[in-house]
Each structure stands twice: as structure tokens, then as C-alpha cells.
Amino acid sequence: MITLSVPDMSCGHCKASVEAALAPHASKIEVDLPARKVHVDGPDLDRMLEALADIGFPASKDA
């Protein structure tokens, strides 16, 4: 699992948008809305980050 920080994700609508953008690229998605983190399992981190940026939610890999 990879943890992504998505600082602009702040509500249920944001969460749904993030999940929809990641769905084609990740086999598992767990969103921690209060922490603004997404735990994903997928083969292509760059593609997942690009998908989030495309919908206005720039993200970064958590260290």
C-alpha cells in the first residue's frame, strides 16, 4: 500500500471524486478524510498522481 497526501480533499464530495479518479489505477483504495490521506494499492504511482492532479487534487507520496 502507498499512502498519498491529498491536502485539498476536505469533504465527502472531494472523497468521492478522488476515489473515482483512482479507481481505474488502483486495486484497493482507503480514504482517511480527516487526515487527508489516501492509502492505495496500484502498480503505477505516477499515473495515480497524474489522475488526481487532472481533477484538481494535487497529491504527493507520504514519506
Backbone torsions as a table, in degrees:
resi	resn	phi	psi	omega
1	MET	NA	140.6	176.4
2	ILE	-110.6	139.1	176.4
3	THR	-105.1	127.0	177.9
4	LEU	-111.0	139.6	173.3
5	SER	-95.9	124.5	-178.8
6	VAL	-125.0	82.0	-170.3
7	PRO	-63.6	-24.0	-178.5
8	ASP	-88.4	-1.1	179.5
9	MET	-82.3	110.8	-171.8
10	SER	-130.8	-4.4	-176.7
11	CYS	-147.4	175.8	-179.9
12	GLY	-61.7	-36.4	178.0
13	HIS	-65.7	-42.3	176.9
14	CYS	-59.6	-45.4	-179.9
15	LYS	-58.1	-46.2	-179.9
16	ALA	-63.6	-39.9	179.1
17	SER	-65.1	-42.5	179.3
18	VAL	-64.3	-45.3	179.2
19	GLU	-61.1	-42.7	-179.2
20	ALA	-65.2	-39.1	-180.0
21	ALA	-68.5	-34.8	-177.6
22	LEU	-84.5	-22.5	-173.5
23	ALA	-51.2	-42.5	-179.7
24	PRO	-70.5	-13.8	-172.3
25	HIS	-114.0	-7.7	-174.5
26	ALA	-131.8	140.6	178.0
27	SER	-85.9	-19.9	178.6
28	LYS	-144.7	135.2	179.9
29	ILE	-134.8	124.6	174.7
30	GLU	-126.6	121.0	-177.3
31	VAL	-103.9	130.1	173.0
32	ASP	-110.3	87.1	-173.7
33	LEU	-60.4	-46.9	-179.7
34	PRO	-58.5	-35.3	-179.8
35	ALA	-87.4	-9.7	-176.9
36	ARG	58.2	45.7	-179.8
37	LYS	-125.0	149.5	174.8
38	VAL	-129.6	127.4	176.7
39	HIS	-102.0	120.2	-175.4
40	VAL	-128.3	151.4	173.7
41	ASP	-122.8	109.3	-179.1
42	GLY	-162.3	159.8	-172.7
43	PRO	-81.4	-18.3	-170.6
44	ASP	-130.2	92.1	-178.9
45	LEU	-58.1	-44.5	-178.0
46	ASP	-59.9	-40.4	-179.9
47	ARG	-67.0	-38.1	178.3
48	MET	-66.6	-42.6	178.7
49	LEU	-64.6	-39.3	178.4
50	GLU	-65.0	-41.4	179.6
51	ALA	-61.6	-40.0	178.8
52	LEU	-69.8	-42.0	178.2
53	ALA	-61.7	-37.9	-179.5
54	ASP	-61.4	-27.7	-180.0
55	ILE	-101.4	10.0	174.8
56	GLY	90.2	18.6	177.7
57	PHE	-122.9	75.0	178.5
58	PRO	-59.3	138.1	-176.5
59	ALA	-134.0	165.3	175.0
60	SER	-141.4	156.5	177.2
61	LYS	-73.5	132.2	176.2
62	ASP	-75.0	140.6	-179.8
63	ALA	-73.5	NA	NA
